[in-house]
Amino acid sequence: MPAPPSLIARADRRCAIYTRKSTEQGLGRDFNSLEGQRAICSAYVTSQRHKGWLELANHYDDGGYSGASLNRPQLQQLLGDVERGLVDVVVVYKLDRMTRTLLDFVRLVDFFERYGVVFVSITQNFDTADSMGRLVLNILLTFAQFEREMAADRIRDKVLATKQSGRWAGGPAPYGYDLSRRRLHVNEEEAERVRQIFERYLALGNLTALFREFRDAGMRSKQWRTRAGRLVGGGPLTKSLINHILGNPVYLGEIRHRHETYPGLHAPVVDRAIFEQVQALRATQARKKAWRNKEHVLTDILFDCFGRPMSVSRNFVEGRFAKPSRIYISRQSAWGKRQNLKRLRAKADEIEELVVAAIRTFLSDREKVRSMLLMLGRHDGALDRLSRRGAEAGHRLRQRTSERLGWILKALIVRIELSLERVKIVLRASEIERFLVWDGVGLFKGNSAEWERSRTWLLDVPAGAIKYSQQLVMPIEPRRDCPARHPAPGLKRLICEARECQRLVDEQRDKELHALAAGINYTPWRFARVLRLNYLAPDIITSIIDGTHPPALTRSKLVSANLPMDWSLQRKLLGFPDRAQPGGTL
């Protein structure tokens, strides 16, 4: 008698084959390394058919990804399939194809065990189904990690030796030079522009003004040809490129390695006296900028709801106001410009007080503090002891000076994101625990070495700190000649009728709706419908007047539509294209 289908399905072991190659070199060949790994693994899975092993059709191939990290697209897809219960066995050609880091491997093994998945490396002849296989696996992975670290050490030593000999160690040539056989040669045209940058910076004394001057003059970034013959670079000039040129000792004929410089084999471009004057001026400006920002405690951790960093605007600190006010303002990005998103603003005093108050409220809430400590695995007597110290810690936070408060907040907070209605504060749970233990003596800077591994806790505060602009901006654009114009007299009359209905309502407030409607031979239903057209979005009204509205919009459709008050919903309902938030940078 044949076995039921459910029993056969449980006997099958679904095998996922994972392959990886560190570089993209050779992936375009007819039979590359990934296909070779898969063929060997597939043959092994076929040999285990008597155990019920069946190869899955999905290919998990990561080409051009290092084994030092788990951030690989197909590996993440594989882990997701494991979570969904689609995989029973993970097969690799060799252990280091999965990972070369012992810590990452421990996490993977724990993950596979949690879901009952077996890990098999076929060339090393073991699997994790028994304790001996796990022991051998840990030993082999230790050597794999050692091999990766030794290779990295050799590369670092080679780069250092190359730079100490005065040669270029790799990468594209800097602006002002061309690269040939690992030697830098002066590009006279670009070198002359580099000299002008140094001289004009000393004359202007301002990086932004210097950048605008050379950008307007048509300067672009360096363009070069790769070994494959492809042209790279030549894009628009950036302020970071100008700043990098001003601080690069390569123009003195030197090669920099970390904090040391070595004599290079290439010719200098800039005189040493001019270079040193520029460095002295840059250092002076950096100190002034640090002094201006030292009291802005949320600098580097404050972002708007679009992910753009926010910093204090200098115009409001040193402006013409008798009483200077500090304003955090979004830094505009290329993406924000394309989306026509304006820069968001928040009053510095208000948002700083709000953040401190939110953290103090959290520390005083013993239930939330206990939940966070439980997340960190604190289950002994420390749980009660630390949760009782929350109110005291919040009181210490209130008494800190501006400078000390800045150190504390940068240790406790990963980032803050502001939106119109919410303030989201991401806290480092481990630093909150240290702050509860801290006795208040000295500076609290936290342990920055553990910040990347620290677990986080989100404070979602329902508060509005953002203001979009200093004045109202209406989404009305000037009329332009458009060949697609199709004026509809009936729609234009309807807008005029809506304004007339509004005028009657304003002037005859003592009359009821049906009396007002009868005065212009309208039914009450139609009067109310036409009156609502006064609440159309301004850009919809101007489109109707200019004749640039969608052709499908008719008089009857506009009157009978159930218009929402939200302008963006009105556009969607009536067939108008959606718009980004009005206004540009301020």
Disulfide bonds with the S-S distance in Angstrom:
none
